[in-house]
């Protein structure tokens, strides 16, 4: 999926919101898409107006993040980003063991 993407689309509100609420920079968000392992899934519950996806992954500094995003054209648009919760860290650790 990410091989055909041209980059990221950001709006100032989401970029600022992620920083103010969770201290996640837009660069950290982007790093998650390029580092392995990562777990992606369809976020059916929150896909009322457009298809949303989630990704669990790590930054270059090994920070574990959960990111919700959508794809518009060939761009990834980050909706929200935060540190993984306990359940997500366990799931991610299992994936890391099996890579």
C-alpha positions in Angstrom: 0.0 0.0 0.0 2.7 2.5 1.0 4.8 1.8 -2.1 2.5 3.8 -4.3 2.1 6.8 -1.9 3.6 10.1 -2.8 3.9 11.4 0.7 1.8 13.0 3.5 -0.9 15.6 3.5 -1.0 17.7 6.7 -3.3 20.4 7.9 -2.2 22.8 10.6 -5.0 21.8 13.0 -4.0 18.1 13.1 -0.3 18.8 13.2 -0.8 21.2 16.2 -3.4 19.0 17.9 -1.1 15.9 17.9 1.7 18.0 19.4 -0.5 19.9 22.0 -2.4 16.8 23.1 0.2 14.0 22.9 3.5 15.7 22.2 3.9 13.8 18.9 5.6 15.7 16.1 4.6 15.3 12.5 8.0 13.9 11.7 7.6 11.1 14.3 4.3 10.2 12.6 5.9 9.9 9.3 8.8 7.8 10.6 6.3 5.1 11.7 5.4 4.4 8.1 9.0 3.6 7.2 10.1 1.6 10.2 9.5 -2.1 10.8 7.8 -3.9 12.2 4.5 -2.1 11.9 0.9 -3.3 12.2 -1.8 -1.8 10.0 -5.5 -2.4 10.2 -8.8 -1.0 8.9 -10.6 1.1 11.4 -14.1 0.1 10.4 -15.7 1.6 13.6 -14.6 5.1 12.7 -15.0 4.9 8.9 -18.4 6.6 8.6 -17.4 9.4 6.2 -14.1 8.1 4.8 -12.1 4.9 5.1 -9.8 5.1 8.1 -6.8 3.0 9.0 -4.7 2.5 12.1 -1.0 1.8 12.3 1.1 0.6 15.3 4.8 1.3 14.9 7.9 2.9 16.2 9.8 6.1 15.5 13.5 6.4 14.7 14.0 6.9 18.5 12.0 3.8 19.3 8.9 5.6 20.5 5.9 3.4 20.1 3.0 5.2 18.5 -0.6 4.5 17.4 -1.7 6.6 14.4 -5.1 6.9 12.8 -4.9 7.9 9.1 -6.8 8.0 5.8 -5.6 7.9 2.3 -6.6 10.7 -0.1 -5.4 10.1 -3.6 -1.8 9.1 -3.2 -1.2 10.9 0.1 -1.4 9.7 3.6 -3.4 12.1 5.8 -2.7 11.7 9.6 -5.9 12.2 11.7 -4.4 11.5 15.1 -1.3 10.2 16.8 -0.5 9.1 20.4 1.6 6.7 22.4 0.5 3.1 22.2 -1.6 2.0 25.2 -0.8 -1.2 27.1 -2.9 -3.5 25.0 -1.4 -2.1 21.8 2.2 -2.5 23.1 1.5 -6.2 23.9 0.2 -6.7 20.4 3.2 -4.9 18.9 5.7 -6.9 21.0 4.2 -10.1 19.7 4.6 -8.9 16.1 8.2 -7.9 16.8 9.0 -11.4 18.2 7.6 -13.0 15.0 9.4 -10.7 12.4 
